[in-house]
Amino acid sequence: MNAHRSSTFGLFVFVLATLMPGPLFADDAGSAADIRIERPWSRVTPPGTPVGAGYMTIVNTADEPDRLTAAESPAAGRVQIHRSVKKDGNSSMVHQKDGVVVPPDGQLEFAPGGYHLMLMQLEDPLEEGDRVPVTLRFERAGRVEVELTVRSLTAGPPNDD
Ligand SMILES: [Cu+2]
């Protein structure tokens, strides 16, 4: 019943959106206020390692899914969205070329062993206490700026404080 009603409503919005000029599209496009980044962090890079990783929790407060499509940082030549996967006891990283979906009223975890931002071609090694600025690009919410706090090699995620 609910599902039927919401899909009818979705169709209604879609039809309106195709008929109406700009403003309704803008309203429907979501905003950075719909996306909240919690505990953005990174780890010290061991000597001679030109890549680092970024972790965080992406919270989507909108009732539509959003998609993280890309990221960039002045500290890195290139930033990719990766997922670590284990197969037959071997772990490897898969580049998420189409980005990753953050569910509506939900969240997506970027954490060691799973999704991460791969910071490639680092300008300088990451040192404990550094703060690495990263721009995240979302399909609906647009640009969201975060700063990764660099923690020691053995550290886990920071607490909520
Ligand atoms: Cu990676």
Residues whose N, C-alpha, C, O or C-beta is under 5 A from the ligand:
A	BS01	CU	H82 M93 M118
